[in-house]
Amino acid sequence: MCTVCIQAKDKQRFIRVPVNRTTKPFELGHSDTCSSFSIPTIRDNQHYILFIDDYTTYRSVLLLPIPEAKTCTSAYKAFEARVDSMVCEIMRFWCDNGLGEYDNKTFQYVLAAHGTTCEPCPGYVHHKNGVAERMICTITENAHAMMINSQTAIQLWGEAVRNAVYLHQRSLIEGLKSKNDCDGYQAPYKMPYQMLHEFGKPTHDADGNKISYQASLYNLRRFRCYASRLIPEVQH
């Protein structure tokens, strides 16, 4: 056994264990914060926090000036209020073990008050929080691509991040398929927005017409497209 080779080429071994997917929205939530951007936004935000639903991969993003207990707790409360408006409940919460963001009394008290089980991953094993880590990488890359393509000022990276999340909610995701028990046919992919809003809802109305829960796409525009604003006469 060569001790030098062990010291020079030592790598961490990833033990990947398959887990069962959840069966309803917000049964399990994932979250992580993105590191500091070099230039703050117009509102002096330099970070963002991402929340992901395990069942539908529906994402929610909020911009933060600094990832600390107060700001992360306020962001989670806003996310939780949005989930409550959908008549859902966050049962389990998966995050990393960051002392400033999640592993503090303020954040833990909010989770315990609503009966949400916190399941933090061990320290120094970021792959255990892989869903949130990969999502942040995807969102940041998409936002970066939009910024380069549109030649937008770097201070608008927050708008690009939120736009990337908005587009993901209305995009067809490969992992969101439904199967027919008869022949195993995989139905067309679904959108996270559609999958979230149609869960537990009737498929047809009283007249027998099929109800569509797909998101409207009429408002989509190219990032940084030209627009004009009508100014009221009293503000001229």
Helices and strands as residue ranges (DSSP letters): H 3-9, E 28-34, E 47-53, E 59-64, H 69-85, E 92-95, H 105-113, E 117-120, G 126-129, H 130-150, G 154-156, H 157-169, H 192-198, G 233-235
